[in-house]
Amino acid sequence: MRKIKKGDDVIVITGKDKGKKGTVLRTIGTERLLVQGINSVKKHQKPNPSTGVTGGITSKEMSIHISNVAIYNFSLKKADRVGFRLDSNDKKVRIFRTTNELIEV
């Protein structure tokens, strides 16, 4: 089971976007995440009339390493660590380490 999944709210803990919050849009492999509004770069794109692509400078989000983000705990209003435990049905669930609350997706 992964500690950070699609749909989780995360906060950036290092890098140029430190302190920004966003939602995980998708995971790329085991170590990279695509987070909404984080690591936005400018891309210069040539026009292609045959496919209908207009040229110019576009903004797109690039992936970020999983070690540079932490899950955001709304009850504490800060970053938190993720732990695991078994619930009453012997199913593995994710919890916040500081408050032992379940992480809802």
C-alpha positions in Angstrom: 0.0 0.0 0.0 1.3 3.4 -0.9 1.6 6.2 1.6 0.5 8.9 -0.9 -2.2 8.2 -3.4 -4.2 9.9 -6.1 -6.7 12.4 -4.6 -4.6 13.1 -1.5 -4.0 16.7 -0.4 -0.3 17.3 -0.1 2.1 20.2 0.8 5.5 20.7 -0.7 8.3 20.6 1.9 11.3 21.4 -0.3 12.1 23.1 -3.6 10.9 26.2 -5.4 7.2 25.6 -4.5 7.9 25.0 -0.8 4.7 25.7 1.3 2.2 25.3 -1.6 -0.7 22.9 -1.3 -2.3 20.8 -4.0 -4.1 17.6 -4.9 -2.3 14.6 -6.4 -3.6 14.1 -9.9 -1.8 10.9 -10.6 1.3 8.9 -9.7 4.0 8.2 -12.2 5.9 5.0 -11.4 6.7 4.5 -7.7 8.6 7.7 -7.0 7.0 10.6 -8.8 3.7 12.5 -8.5 1.8 15.0 -10.6 0.3 17.6 -8.3 -2.3 20.2 -9.3 -0.7 23.7 -9.3 2.8 22.5 -8.3 6.0 22.6 -10.4 4.4 24.5 -13.2 6.8 25.2 -16.2 6.6 27.2 -19.4 6.8 25.2 -22.7 7.5 26.7 -26.0 5.3 25.0 -28.6 5.5 25.2 -32.4 2.2 25.5 -34.3 1.0 22.4 -36.2 -1.9 23.3 -38.6 -2.6 19.7 -39.6 -3.5 18.7 -36.1 -5.0 22.0 -35.1 -2.3 22.8 -32.4 -1.7 26.6 -32.0 1.8 27.7 -31.2 3.0 29.9 -28.3 4.1 29.6 -24.7 2.0 27.2 -22.7 2.1 26.4 -19.0 2.1 22.8 -17.9 2.6 20.9 -14.6 5.6 18.6 -14.3 6.1 15.7 -11.9 7.7 16.1 -8.5 9.5 13.5 -6.5 7.5 11.9 -3.7 10.2 12.8 -1.1 9.5 16.5 -1.7 5.9 16.4 -0.5 4.1 15.4 2.7 0.5 14.6 3.3 -1.5 17.6 4.6 -3.4 17.2 7.9 -6.4 19.6 7.9 -7.1 19.2 11.6 -3.5 20.3 12.5 -3.2 22.6 9.5 0.3 21.3 8.7 2.3 18.4 7.1 2.1 15.0 8.7 3.5 11.5 8.3 1.6 8.5 7.2 1.3 5.2 9.2 -0.6 2.0 8.8 -2.8 -0.1 11.0 -5.4 -2.8 10.7 -9.1 -1.9 11.2 -11.8 -4.0 12.7 -12.2 -6.0 9.5 -8.4 -6.8 9.4 -8.0 -4.4 6.5 -4.8 -2.3 6.2 -5.7 1.4 6.5 -3.6 4.6 6.4 -3.5 6.9 9.4 -1.9 10.3 10.4 1.0 9.6 12.7 0.4 12.5 15.1 -3.4 12.1 15.6 -4.0 8.4 14.7 -7.0 9.5 12.6 -7.9 7.7 9.4 -6.9 9.3 6.1 -10.0 9.7 4.0 -9.7 10.0 0.2 
